[in-house]
């Protein structure tokens, strides 16, 4: 466990959500294994170069979210889920 900022913990092994298919064509789904703790959490997707591709929110009652980022170039991307006390990341490949 790594402290990212006071009160935030980065959990590299968290299985809070699944992202599939991976690799994908830019269209993929996330679904939550555990309910979110916050009323709203942030979802940020960045390229491997660190450029923000998507910045949005997800509400606690959402158990599934579909994404269509088929406009992206092929490459490695990182999705971050940021709640009030935790940051979870998933890498995915856009073919």
Backbone torsions as a table, in degrees:
resi	resn	phi	psi	omega
1	UNK	NA	135.0	-178.5
2	UNK	-122.3	131.5	175.6
3	UNK	-81.9	119.1	-178.4
4	UNK	-87.9	-44.8	178.8
5	UNK	-151.8	157.0	-178.7
6	UNK	-48.5	119.6	178.5
7	UNK	92.6	-11.6	179.5
8	UNK	-106.4	140.3	175.0
9	UNK	-125.8	134.5	175.7
10	UNK	-94.2	123.7	-179.0
11	UNK	-115.0	99.1	-176.3
12	UNK	-69.4	-21.3	-176.6
13	UNK	-105.6	11.3	-176.4
14	UNK	-66.2	140.4	176.2
15	UNK	-117.0	40.9	-179.5
16	UNK	-65.1	-37.4	179.5
17	UNK	-141.0	155.6	174.9
18	UNK	-106.8	145.7	176.7
19	UNK	-124.4	122.3	-177.1
20	UNK	-152.4	156.9	-10.9
21	UNK	-71.5	160.4	178.5
22	UNK	-146.6	112.6	5.3
23	UNK	-68.1	165.8	-178.8
24	UNK	-145.1	177.0	179.9
25	UNK	-98.6	17.8	-176.9
26	UNK	101.9	-13.5	175.0
27	UNK	-105.8	120.7	-177.4
28	UNK	-152.2	170.3	-176.9
29	UNK	-127.4	144.6	166.0
30	UNK	-117.7	141.2	170.7
31	UNK	-136.4	148.8	-171.2
32	UNK	-95.2	128.5	177.4
33	UNK	-80.6	-38.0	178.8
34	UNK	-119.0	143.3	176.4
35	UNK	-63.0	146.1	176.7
36	UNK	-68.3	147.0	179.9
37	UNK	-79.5	-32.4	-176.2
38	UNK	-91.2	157.8	172.1
39	UNK	-62.9	-41.5	175.8
40	UNK	-136.0	141.4	174.4
41	UNK	-127.7	158.2	179.5
42	UNK	-94.0	144.2	171.5
43	UNK	-121.5	124.2	178.0
44	UNK	-126.5	131.7	176.2
45	UNK	-116.3	128.9	179.7
46	UNK	-124.2	155.3	173.3
47	UNK	-77.5	170.3	178.0
48	UNK	-64.9	-19.5	176.6
49	UNK	-84.9	-3.3	177.9
50	UNK	93.1	4.1	178.8
51	UNK	-77.2	131.9	179.0
52	UNK	-73.7	124.3	-179.1
53	UNK	-100.5	-34.8	-177.2
54	UNK	-146.1	139.2	176.3
55	UNK	-142.7	113.3	-177.9
56	UNK	-152.3	-172.9	179.2
57	UNK	-124.8	160.0	174.4
58	UNK	-135.8	138.2	-178.1
59	UNK	-92.1	154.1	-177.0
60	UNK	-54.8	-36.0	-176.4
61	UNK	-77.2	-11.6	176.9
62	UNK	-76.6	121.1	178.9
63	UNK	-102.6	-15.5	179.6
64	UNK	-142.4	142.2	175.0
65	UNK	-140.5	132.0	177.2
66	UNK	-103.5	143.4	179.9
67	UNK	-122.9	143.0	172.3
68	UNK	-125.7	94.3	178.7
69	UNK	-116.1	37.8	-176.5
70	UNK	-65.7	-14.1	177.3
71	UNK	-75.3	-12.0	-178.7
72	UNK	-71.6	151.5	173.3
73	UNK	-73.1	157.5	175.1
74	UNK	-59.1	143.2	178.0
75	UNK	156.2	-173.4	-179.8
76	UNK	-97.2	134.2	179.8
77	UNK	-131.1	157.8	-179.9
78	UNK	-126.1	128.3	174.1
79	UNK	-102.4	130.8	176.4
80	UNK	-116.2	130.9	172.4
81	UNK	-106.5	120.6	-175.4
82	UNK	-119.3	115.1	176.3
83	UNK	-106.8	-168.7	-176.9
84	UNK	-70.4	-22.9	-176.7
85	UNK	-134.3	1.8	-174.1
86	UNK	-145.6	149.2	172.0
87	UNK	-125.0	124.9	179.4
88	UNK	-122.1	137.8	179.3
89	UNK	-122.2	150.8	171.8
90	UNK	-136.5	134.4	174.0
91	UNK	-95.2	146.1	173.6
92	UNK	-143.9	157.8	-178.1
93	UNK	-112.4	126.9	172.3
94	UNK	-94.1	113.5	-177.8
95	UNK	-74.6	NA	NA
